[in-house]
């Protein structure tokens, strides 16, 4: 995904894209926006066993100590790694250029499961509300994993660092600390994603002192796709309301207008059938595209061209 994000479909990539039951990686959408708007993202590797063959930042020491463990064991991240990621996020956030907004995106395998686990551990009732890349989110599997992890953790009260270390993934503490530091210095933040970024927002609110929480809510917004916002099998709006009630704030969230209707590549039409939906910042970047004054229809057309180049015009149709 990182290679497609930076190189696009016109350059041969050393590693194959992740296999999907239908559709195409949302990194394709994000690449089109980055290319057309002239943006230069920083890719941070937080634990890939194989490094992407594109320029990226690989973290040294405990912060970059390989993949996390399964959340079902209640020990996904070692506490020193959690603290190192939080400290790094705070340092990066404190060094943001004055007046520059921050867009944070993610690509985490199993990330909706760790999102639900962290939300649950922090006291947010998230079961059945979290999205996923499958056509029908596997809520039963997620719930079973979360129950195992919570039982192994044995928490009586929600202790945010302990919850994040036991049930989360490396992206969450780094992103949450960025949000905290950005709010403290008045930098607006767009969390480009759906359920996973809702968990990041919740973690930031849980870690923040009470007097900083209103600034986090006012200066941080989620930007996601219409496929997540209107998905029948999840409920991001209700999830955000529950997060808001938990920490007495009103979260901001927006959905991009991008849709793949009409004569488009079958892999893009799969989004309309309920596959993939979001990831690699696609929703937030599509929203940024609109905020720049461009139309969602033009973005869909450019994505269609890029998809044809990536997969060829004769890809199988979705059944």
PyMOL commands that set and color helices and strands:
alter all, ss='L'
color gray80, all
select helices_A, chain A and resi 2-7+27-37+61-64+71-73+79-94+111-121+139-153+160-167+170-185+195-207+210-219+226-229+236-247+266-272+282-291+296-311
alter helices_A, ss='H'
color red, helices_A
select strands_A, chain A and resi 44-45+57-58+102-104+189-192+220-224+252-255
alter strands_A, ss='S'
color yellow, strands_A
deselect
rebuild
show_as cartoon
